[in-house]
């Protein structure tokens, strides 16, 4: 039986020009309404999530985007004490870095892109290379892949380690 605990979410963001590109800051508070004490291992604890993003065109038709994202579990000590023996490992802080490189070619009809997700705290990754060709304004052909990996099967990308695919 699926269970979706009650959750309230609050957030703020600011976006604007910075260092020749565009910067973005976001902050979110996830309020776990069904377990504010943080002692139920089946209900995700309240958390604060932070994001810093920067995007810039480095040369004609080449864009670099980077993000640093952090999830901070609140009441982590209570979560750790309530975790059952052998339960999945989870850190108080989860860090995620992303990098997106995009190059447009041939009058912007061909796009080469690489999107990389890497979590230094989870030690897992997700790579998304792709090539697309805009045949017409209404038709685009895409060739790409999804490549996952990680040290533990309990992490976001590590659990998908055997699910690499091409499309």
C-alpha positions in Angstrom: 0.0 0.0 0.0 1.4 3.4 -1.0 1.8 6.0 1.7 2.3 9.7 1.1 2.9 11.6 4.3 1.6 15.1 4.7 4.1 17.8 3.7 4.1 21.6 3.6 6.7 23.4 1.5 7.9 27.0 1.7 10.5 28.6 -0.4 12.1 31.7 -1.9 14.4 32.4 -4.9 16.2 35.3 -6.4 17.7 35.4 -9.9 19.7 38.0 -11.8 22.8 39.0 -13.7 26.2 38.2 -12.1 29.7 37.9 -13.4 28.7 38.1 -17.0 26.1 35.4 -16.7 22.9 34.7 -14.7 23.0 33.5 -11.0 20.1 32.0 -9.1 19.7 31.3 -5.4 16.9 29.2 -4.0 15.9 28.1 -0.5 13.2 25.7 0.5 11.8 24.4 3.8 10.1 21.0 3.7 7.9 20.7 6.8 7.1 17.0 7.6 3.7 17.5 9.1 3.2 13.9 10.2 6.6 13.5 12.0 7.8 16.9 13.2 9.7 15.1 16.0 11.8 13.2 13.4 11.5 9.9 15.1 9.5 7.8 12.5 12.0 6.1 10.1 9.1 5.6 7.6 8.4 9.4 7.3 11.0 11.7 5.8 12.2 14.3 8.3 11.7 18.0 7.8 14.6 19.5 5.8 16.1 22.6 4.4 17.2 22.6 0.7 19.6 25.1 -0.8 20.5 25.7 -4.4 23.1 28.0 -6.0 23.1 28.1 -9.8 25.2 29.9 -12.4 24.8 30.0 -16.2 26.9 31.7 -18.8 27.6 31.7 -22.5 31.3 31.3 -22.8 31.5 31.7 -26.6 29.0 31.9 -29.5 26.4 29.1 -29.1 28.3 27.4 -26.2 26.6 27.6 -22.7 27.9 26.4 -19.4 25.6 25.9 -16.4 26.6 24.7 -13.0 24.6 24.1 -9.8 25.4 23.3 -6.2 22.5 21.8 -4.3 22.4 20.8 -0.6 19.6 18.9 1.3 19.9 19.3 5.1 17.9 16.8 7.2 16.6 18.4 10.4 16.6 16.5 13.7 19.2 14.1 12.2 20.1 12.7 15.6 16.5 11.5 16.2 16.4 10.0 12.7 19.7 8.1 13.3 18.5 6.8 16.7 15.1 5.6 15.2 16.7 4.0 12.1 16.2 0.2 12.2 19.3 -2.1 12.2 20.4 -2.6 8.6 18.3 0.3 7.4 19.6 2.3 4.5 22.4 4.8 5.2 21.5 8.5 5.0 23.6 11.5 5.8 22.5 14.7 7.5 23.7 16.6 4.5 23.3 15.5 0.9 25.4 17.4 -1.7 24.7 17.4 -5.4 26.8 19.1 -8.1 25.5 19.5 -11.7 27.2 20.6 -14.8 25.6 21.2 -18.2 27.5 21.9 -21.3 25.6 22.8 -24.5 27.1 23.6 -28.0 24.9 24.6 -30.9 26.1 24.0 -34.4 25.0 24.4 -38.1 22.9 27.5 -37.6 21.6 26.1 -34.3 20.1 23.0 -35.9 22.5 20.6 -34.1 22.8 20.5 -30.3 25.5 18.7 -28.4 24.9 18.5 -24.7 26.3 16.8 -21.7 24.4 16.9 -18.3 26.4 15.5 -15.4 25.0 15.0 -11.9 27.5 14.0 -9.1 26.9 13.6 -5.4 30.1 13.7 -3.3 28.2 12.7 -0.2 26.4 9.7 -1.8 29.3 9.0 -4.1 27.0 8.4 -7.1 26.5 10.0 -10.5 24.2 10.3 -13.5 25.5 11.2 -17.0 23.2 12.4 -19.8 25.0 12.9 -23.1 22.8 13.8 -26.1 23.0 14.9 -29.7 19.9 16.4 -31.4 19.2 17.5 -34.9 16.3 19.9 -35.7 15.0 18.4 -38.9 12.2 21.1 -39.2 10.7 23.5 -36.7 8.2 20.7 -35.7 10.5 17.7 -35.8 13.7 17.0 -33.9 15.8 13.7 -33.9 17.7 12.9 -30.7 20.3 10.3 -29.8 21.4 10.1 -26.2 22.1 8.0 -23.2 21.4 7.7 -19.4 24.4 6.4 -17.5 24.1 5.8 -13.7 26.5 4.6 -11.1 27.3 4.7 -7.4 28.9 2.8 -4.5 25.7 2.0 -2.7 22.3 0.7 -3.9 20.6 2.9 -1.4 21.5 6.2 -3.1 19.5 8.1 -5.7 21.7 7.2 -8.7 23.4 4.2 -7.2 20.1 2.2 -7.1 19.9 2.7 -10.9 23.4 1.4 -11.6 22.1 -1.4 -13.8 19.6 0.7 -15.7 21.9 2.5 -18.2 20.1 3.0 -21.5 20.5 4.6 -24.9 17.7 6.3 -26.8 
